[in-house]
Amino acid sequence: MPGKVILGAQWGDEGKGKFIDIFAGRADLVVRSQGGNNAGHTVIHGDKKLALHLMPSGVMYEHAVPVIGNGVVVDPGVLIKEMAMLEAEGISCLKVSGNAHVIMPYHKDFDGADEKRLGENKIGTTKRGIGPCYQDKVARKGIRIQDLLDEKIFRLKLEAVLSQ
């Protein structure tokens, strides 16, 4: 199946959303493949305007199924808020990869503590836990969406992380 991928060469606003909007009109799926809710993007489609942080651009096309892929780190609170906002606009179809990692409250604490520890050398994170969540993903100790559906696995992973 042919596909189109839009990648950015830098951080920040470089116009990716505009291109996604152009291509999404002819897409079956609009997939966010990486990142977290540290940055936002405003999506305008017709007379509708939505401020999003986690959902993929192109989400407002009725025929295009929005997907959050396994490379995205997901803050459950942000996910629920954006899903409710989209449902209010009549957009209710969303797929989230079971392998996407979950930003837990302690990730935000670690993010803030790291910035404080670095002092003048801080990197300027948004303190939303994205970096520490990716650290857990790389270390193969992170909690994934699918782990939330199995209490035994969730408890084991949470206990392992909290013991550190």
Secondary structure, DSSP 8 states (H G I E B T S, - for coil): --------SSSS-SSHHHHHHHHHTT-SEEEE-SB-TTS-EEEEETTEEEEESSS-TTTT-TTSEEEE-TTBEE-HHHHHHHHHHHHHTT----EE-TTSEE--HHHHHHHHHHHHHHGGG-----SSSHHHHHHHHHTT---BGGGGG-HHHHHHHHHHHHH-
